[in-house]
Amino acid sequence: MFSENSIVHSSPRKYFGKDVVISCDLKCFKAWGINERPRVQLSNEEDDYEWLADDELGLAPEESPWTEGDQNKPNPSEEGQVHNKWCVRECERSVMTKPGEPIELQDFSVRIFNIPQGQK
């Protein structure tokens, strides 16, 4: 499920030499990272889980235990601290698109299944 009403912040970047756009909802205070966001395991299959919705969670830690290169979760209140390597590789709230492609952010007001329910 994707949110149609999210405020989207986008930054043009180079990624492996290609032009891309990194976008998110700027809710870094709710960004846990793909490896750390609390989840409910649905079966014995390792990848069969659903991430908890934002309202089920408190604030995410200011720093992630995971880094990308030398970069950790940014602090968007500090100038120049938006969309770094951590956002691209670790943040569950961000998406990367080609310039001009539609931007669809996941809607964390509801739980999100890792494996779409029709694909089990």
ZICORKA-V66865 format. One record per run of one state. SS is the DSSP state (~ for helix, > for strand, _ for the rest). FROM is the first residue (numbers start at 1). TO is the last residue. Records with the same first field share a line. If there is no record, write none. Layout:
SS=FROM-TO + FROM-TO
This chain:
_=1-1 + 4-8 + 16-17 + 25-27 + 31-38 + 42-48 + 52-53 + 57-67 + 69-70 + 72-84 + 90-94 + 98-104 + 107-111 + 114-116 + 120-120
>=2-3 + 9-15 + 18-24 + 39-41 + 49-51 + 68-68 + 71-71 + 95-97 + 105-106 + 112-113
~=28-30 + 54-56 + 85-89 + 117-119
